[in-house]
Amino acid sequence: MILCLVVAARCCPVFSVEWTASVQKQLEGILSSCVVVPCSFTHPGGELPTSKLRAIWHRSDRHKENIYHEDHTKILDSFKGRTKMLGTLGQGNCTLEIIELKDHDGGRFCFRIELVKTPQDPPTKEMFSFVEDCVDLKIIHDQPKLELHQPKAAVQGKVYTITCSVHHTCPSRKPKLSWNRGNADASVIQTNMNYGNWRTESILTFIPEEKDDHTHLTCKAMFDGGLTVSENITLFVKRKENFNHIIIPVTVAAGTAMLFGLVCIFMVKKYK
Ligand SMILES: *[C@@H]1O[C@H](CO)[C@@H](O)[C@H](O)[C@H]1NC(C)=O
């Protein structure tokens, strides 16, 4: 029976008295843009109201250096006004947003959850419970690359599509993609690539005309914070009617050869 209890306590979370937190371990952010750090936690006694919880994000080596705190006076000057809790604590969501990323924002940051004590609360042990989990944030200085992809070559008068995509880590303030032909015929797709990584993709659809041949097609991405990058290709439009210069001579040649063959057969028969 003791063995059964031990096994039950080990396998079933119901028996656990620990808080657990799960923070994305590694994440890259684009300099001057923003980053969203996925984070969640569970409380042994089930969900608690947001008012009872206090979330703190701080530098991993210096516990007093908060980059996020609900009391703004307790946030490092260099991070003031740039960090925001996106998740609802009452739902176990501690997702953090950092905007206007700077060089010195790289490093290891830890999340801590605490129960807020009020004088009316009975003094229980649980009040002092907290849990800590950290993310390694790397700031990317290189300009992000856009990828242009055309599944099929452009043919005059036929529907043509081209996609422009970019990877980022800021789903709350996504990069805006635009085309030099206008965006009326473009649709945007956001894809969660997991582990805090996202892809924003714009699919442009139009019917190429003769005048589009040898023109530039440009896709531009504007990131939150103002960084803009672009990528372009030259459009080559295949003419659709121009197989006649092949079809006509081939047909004529085949017809002539057939006629010549028939004449030969006729002659051979006649001489026999
Ligand atoms: C946590 O909150 C963020 C921001 O609102 C949201 O995008 C995300 O889906 C939430 N995560 C979960 C697990 O609900």
The ligand as a Gaussian input file, in Angstrom:
#p B3LYP/6-31G(d) Opt

LIG

0 1
 C       -0.600000      33.707000     -23.758000
 O       -0.883000      35.043000     -24.111000
 C       -0.426000      35.422000     -25.402000
 C       -0.652000      36.888000     -25.553000
 O       -1.968000      37.248000     -25.326000
 C       -1.141000      34.586000     -26.429000
 O       -0.718000      34.943000     -27.722000
 C       -0.846000      33.123000     -26.168000
 O       -1.562000      32.333000     -27.085000
 C       -1.217000      32.748000     -24.742000
 N       -0.735000      31.390000     -24.487000
 C       -1.524000      30.423000     -24.104000
 C       -0.868000      29.117000     -23.858000
 O       -2.718000      30.589000     -23.940000

